[in-house]
Amino acid sequence: MTNSLEVIAVVSGAACVAGLLLAVVALVGTRRPAAKPGPGAGPGLSRLWRGSGTTPGEQRAHQALLLAALAAGALAFLLTGLPVVGLLVAVAVPGAPWLFGVGKAEQRAIARVEAVGEWTRRLKDVSGTGQGLQQAIIGTLGSVPPGIEDEVRLLAARLQAGWLARSALLAFADEIGDPVCDQVVAALILHLSDRGERLGDVLGSIAGAAAAEVATRREIEAKRTQPRFAVRFLTGMTLATLAYGLVNTEYIEPYGTPVGQVVMAALGAAFIGLLAWVRSMSQPRRPARFLPAPDPREVVA
């Protein structure tokens, strides 16, 4: 009878860990901007399992993190016999990288804007030799800045495959997803219709504006470093305390009663909610774009 109760307790604890983990990861996924669905997009458990990664490697890393969270939560429950501890450990496994990685997305966005500015300047130089717009874009393939190589190569491939230049440029802007790139693409689309001789001057002005935008964003990002460090430090101390409780079960013995478990769950939920709130406030607002997505019916002439 005792063995049966232990098996039931283990299964119940593992089910609780899995349920809360799925709920938390699903909630985090819904906070992402709904720009365009990636390969892992889709309803239900399929989207949760695949994650929001755009490459097979990112999807495999997401799946490994989910499995590690389930294993860590179940192990914590077995060591302490407290289901809430298992839940908190399971949430901490994907939650810690999610929290400590704050700011990396903005740094990547800044790097992409800088790359767009450099590519615009090179496009201006190549177009100044008298080549057409399509040939000028293809001519920049050998010197594309890191960060937008795939997008520029795909743009050139679409132009060579017979796409309408306007649709290919709009698709390029949609993949970059930044208003600075929208300015470049808008200038190129206008050049397709009027064939003006001042394209180089316009591209040079946009490249200069992009450099100023990068400097401003980096200054703002630097000011966010100190409060983010404070949040990470507090989170690290909390995780260390939780790890100590797993090693020394006497430390968490007062929470072993049903009332203690309720208190621990309430404190853990409040702490997680506070961290999510602080993280959301530290994230910059996504700049608004002004170019539409390409019309699939107007891709090929």
C-alpha positions as CSV (number, residue, x, y, z in Angstrom):
1,M,0.0,0.0,0.0
2,T,2.8,2.4,0.9
3,N,4.6,1.7,-2.4
4,S,1.4,2.4,-4.4
5,L,1.0,5.7,-2.6
6,E,4.6,6.6,-3.4
7,V,4.1,5.8,-7.1
8,I,0.9,7.9,-7.2
9,A,2.6,10.8,-5.5
10,V,5.5,10.7,-7.9
11,V,3.2,10.5,-10.9
12,S,1.0,13.3,-9.5
13,G,4.0,15.5,-8.8
14,A,5.4,15.0,-12.3
15,A,2.0,15.8,-13.8
16,C,1.8,19.0,-11.8
17,V,5.3,20.0,-12.9
18,A,4.5,19.3,-16.6
19,G,1.2,21.2,-16.3
20,L,2.7,24.3,-14.8
21,L,5.7,24.3,-17.1
22,L,3.4,24.1,-20.2
23,A,1.3,26.9,-18.9
24,V,4.3,29.2,-18.2
25,V,6.0,28.5,-21.5
26,A,2.7,29.0,-23.3
27,L,2.2,32.3,-21.5
28,V,5.7,33.5,-22.4
29,G,5.1,32.6,-26.0
30,T,2.0,34.7,-26.2
31,R,3.9,37.7,-25.2
32,R,5.9,37.7,-28.4
33,P,4.9,40.2,-31.0
34,A,2.6,38.7,-33.6
35,A,4.5,39.8,-36.6
36,K,4.6,36.8,-38.8
37,P,4.4,33.1,-38.0
38,G,7.6,31.1,-37.9
39,P,8.2,27.5,-38.7
40,G,7.3,26.5,-35.2
41,A,4.0,28.5,-35.2
42,G,0.7,26.7,-34.8
43,P,-1.9,26.0,-32.2
44,G,-1.8,23.6,-29.3
45,L,1.1,21.5,-28.1
46,S,2.8,21.4,-31.5
47,R,3.7,25.1,-31.2
48,L,4.7,24.7,-27.6
49,W,7.0,21.7,-28.4
50,R,8.6,23.4,-31.5
51,G,8.9,26.8,-29.9
52,S,9.4,30.0,-31.8
53,G,12.8,29.2,-33.3
54,T,13.3,29.9,-36.9
55,T,16.0,27.1,-37.4
56,P,16.1,23.4,-36.6
57,G,18.9,24.1,-34.2
58,E,16.9,26.6,-32.2
59,Q,13.9,24.3,-32.1
60,R,16.1,21.4,-30.8
61,A,17.5,23.7,-28.1
62,H,14.0,24.7,-27.1
63,Q,12.9,21.0,-26.9
64,A,16.0,20.1,-24.9
65,L,15.2,22.9,-22.4
66,L,11.7,21.6,-22.0
67,L,12.9,18.1,-21.3
68,A,15.5,19.4,-18.9
69,A,12.8,21.4,-17.0
70,L,10.6,18.3,-16.6
71,A,13.5,16.2,-15.4
72,A,14.8,18.9,-13.0
73,G,11.3,19.4,-11.6
74,A,10.6,15.7,-11.1
75,L,14.1,15.3,-9.4
76,A,13.5,18.2,-7.1
77,F,10.1,16.7,-6.1
78,L,11.7,13.4,-5.4
79,L,14.4,14.9,-3.3
80,T,12.2,17.1,-1.1
81,G,8.8,15.5,-1.4
82,L,7.3,18.9,-1.9
83,P,5.4,19.4,-5.2
84,V,5.7,23.2,-5.1
85,V,9.4,22.9,-5.0
86,G,9.3,20.7,-8.1
87,L,7.1,23.3,-9.8
88,L,9.4,26.2,-9.0
89,V,12.5,24.3,-10.2
90,A,10.7,23.3,-13.4
91,V,9.8,27.0,-14.0
92,A,13.3,28.2,-13.1
93,V,15.0,26.0,-15.8
94,P,13.5,27.8,-18.8
95,G,12.8,31.0,-16.8
96,A,16.4,31.8,-15.9
97,P,17.7,32.0,-19.5
98,W,14.6,33.9,-20.4
99,L,15.3,36.5,-17.7
100,F,19.1,36.6,-17.9
101,G,18.8,37.0,-21.7
102,V,16.9,40.3,-21.5
103,G,18.6,42.9,-23.7
104,K,20.1,40.4,-26.2
105,A,17.2,40.9,-28.6
106,E,17.6,44.6,-28.5
107,Q,21.4,44.3,-29.1
108,R,20.7,42.1,-32.1
109,A,18.2,44.6,-33.4
110,I,20.8,47.4,-33.0
111,A,23.4,45.4,-34.8
112,R,21.0,44.7,-37.7
113,V,20.2,48.5,-38.0
114,E,23.9,49.2,-38.1
115,A,24.4,46.5,-40.8
116,V,21.5,48.0,-42.8
117,G,23.2,51.4,-42.6
118,E,26.5,50.0,-43.8
119,W,24.8,48.0,-46.6
120,T,23.0,51.2,-47.7
121,R,26.3,53.1,-47.9
122,R,27.8,50.3,-50.0
123,L,24.7,50.2,-52.2
124,K,25.1,53.9,-52.8
125,D,28.7,53.5,-53.9
126,V,27.9,50.6,-56.3
127,S,24.8,52.4,-57.8
128,G,27.0,55.5,-58.4
129,T,29.0,53.5,-61.0
130,G,26.0,53.7,-63.3
131,Q,24.6,50.2,-62.8
132,G,20.9,49.5,-62.6
133,L,19.3,48.9,-59.2
134,Q,19.1,45.1,-59.6
135,Q,22.7,44.8,-60.6
136,A,23.8,47.2,-57.9
137,I,22.0,45.0,-55.2
138,I,23.7,41.9,-56.7
139,G,27.0,43.7,-56.7
140,T,26.9,44.2,-52.9
141,L,26.8,40.5,-52.2
142,G,30.5,40.3,-51.8
143,S,30.6,42.9,-49.0
144,V,27.3,42.4,-47.1
145,P,27.8,43.3,-43.4
146,P,27.3,40.5,-40.9
147,G,23.8,40.2,-39.6
148,I,21.8,40.7,-42.8
149,E,23.7,38.4,-45.2
150,D,20.9,35.9,-45.6
151,E,18.3,38.6,-46.2
152,V,20.4,40.4,-48.8
153,R,21.3,37.1,-50.6
154,L,17.6,36.2,-50.6
155,L,16.7,39.6,-52.0
156,A,19.2,39.2,-54.8
157,A,18.0,35.6,-55.5
158,R,14.4,36.8,-55.8
159,L,15.3,39.5,-58.2
160,Q,17.3,37.0,-60.4
161,A,14.4,34.6,-60.2
162,G,12.0,37.1,-61.8
163,W,10.3,38.6,-58.9
164,L,8.9,42.1,-59.3
165,A,11.4,44.4,-57.8
166,R,8.8,46.1,-55.6
167,S,7.6,42.8,-54.2
168,A,11.1,41.6,-53.6
169,L,12.1,44.8,-51.8
170,L,8.9,44.7,-49.6
171,A,9.7,41.1,-48.7
172,F,13.2,42.2,-47.8
173,A,11.9,45.0,-45.5
174,D,9.4,42.6,-43.9
175,E,12.2,40.2,-43.0
176,I,14.4,42.9,-41.5
177,G,11.4,44.3,-39.7
178,D,12.8,47.8,-38.8
179,P,11.7,51.3,-39.8
180,V,15.3,52.2,-40.8
181,C,15.2,49.4,-43.4
182,D,11.7,50.7,-44.5
183,Q,13.3,54.0,-45.3
184,V,15.9,52.4,-47.5
185,V,13.3,50.2,-49.3
186,A,10.9,53.2,-49.8
187,A,13.7,55.1,-51.5
188,L,14.5,52.2,-53.7
189,I,10.8,51.7,-54.6
190,L,10.4,55.4,-55.5
191,H,13.5,55.1,-57.6
192,L,11.9,52.3,-59.6
193,S,9.1,54.7,-60.7
194,D,10.9,58.0,-61.3
195,R,14.5,56.9,-62.1
196,G,15.8,60.0,-60.5
197,E,19.5,60.9,-60.4
198,R,19.6,61.7,-56.6
199,L,19.3,58.1,-55.4
200,G,22.9,58.2,-54.1
201,D,22.2,61.3,-52.1
202,V,19.1,59.9,-50.5
203,L,20.8,56.6,-49.6
204,G,23.7,58.6,-48.1
205,S,21.3,60.6,-45.9
206,I,19.5,57.4,-44.8
207,A,22.9,55.8,-43.9
208,G,23.8,58.8,-41.8
209,A,20.4,58.7,-40.1
210,A,20.9,55.0,-39.4
211,A,24.3,55.7,-37.7
212,A,22.6,58.3,-35.5
213,E,19.8,55.9,-34.7
214,V,22.3,53.2,-33.7
215,A,24.2,55.7,-31.4
216,T,20.9,56.7,-29.7
217,R,19.8,53.1,-29.2
218,R,23.1,52.1,-27.7
219,E,23.1,55.0,-25.3
220,I,19.6,54.1,-24.1
221,E,20.6,50.4,-23.9
222,A,23.6,51.3,-21.8
223,K,21.4,53.1,-19.3
224,R,19.3,49.9,-18.8
225,T,22.4,47.9,-17.8
226,Q,22.4,48.8,-14.1
227,P,18.8,48.0,-13.2
228,R,19.0,44.8,-15.3
229,F,22.1,43.8,-13.3
230,A,20.2,44.4,-10.0
231,V,17.3,42.2,-11.1
232,R,19.7,39.4,-12.3
233,F,21.6,39.6,-9.0
234,L,18.4,39.2,-6.9
235,T,17.2,36.4,-9.2
236,G,20.6,34.6,-8.8
237,M,20.4,34.9,-5.0
238,T,16.9,33.5,-5.0
239,L,17.9,30.6,-7.2
240,A,20.9,29.9,-5.0
241,T,18.5,29.9,-2.0
242,L,16.3,27.4,-3.7
243,A,19.3,25.2,-4.6
244,Y,20.4,25.3,-1.0
245,G,16.9,24.1,0.0
246,L,17.3,21.1,-2.2
247,V,20.6,20.2,-0.6
248,N,19.6,20.9,3.0
249,T,15.9,19.9,3.3
250,E,15.8,21.2,6.9
251,Y,15.9,24.7,5.4
252,I,12.5,24.2,3.7
253,E,11.0,22.0,6.4
254,P,8.6,24.7,7.6
255,Y,7.0,24.6,4.2
256,G,6.3,20.9,4.4
257,T,2.7,21.3,5.6
258,P,-0.3,22.0,3.3
259,V,-0.4,25.6,4.5
260,G,3.3,25.9,4.0
261,Q,3.0,24.7,0.4
262,V,0.2,27.2,-0.2
263,V,2.4,30.0,1.2
264,M,5.4,28.8,-0.9
265,A,3.3,28.7,-4.1
266,A,1.9,32.2,-3.4
267,L,5.4,33.6,-2.7
268,G,6.8,31.9,-5.8
269,A,4.0,33.1,-8.0
270,A,4.4,36.7,-6.7
271,F,8.2,36.6,-7.3
272,I,7.8,35.2,-10.8
273,G,5.1,37.7,-11.7
274,L,7.2,40.6,-10.4
275,L,10.2,39.5,-12.4
276,A,8.1,39.2,-15.6
277,W,6.7,42.7,-14.9
278,V,10.1,44.2,-14.4
279,R,11.4,42.5,-17.5
280,S,8.6,43.7,-19.6
281,M,9.2,47.3,-18.4
282,S,12.9,47.1,-19.3
283,Q,12.2,46.0,-22.9
284,P,12.0,48.9,-25.4
285,R,8.9,49.3,-27.5
286,R,9.1,47.9,-30.9
287,P,9.5,50.8,-33.4
288,A,6.5,51.2,-35.7
289,R,7.0,50.3,-39.4
290,F,5.2,52.0,-42.3
291,L,5.7,49.7,-45.2
292,P,3.2,46.9,-45.9
293,A,3.9,43.3,-46.4
294,P,4.3,42.1,-50.0
295,D,1.1,41.0,-51.9
296,P,1.5,37.3,-52.8
297,R,-0.5,37.9,-55.9
298,E,2.1,40.5,-57.2
299,V,5.3,38.5,-56.8
300,V,6.1,37.5,-60.3
301,A,5.5,39.7,-63.4
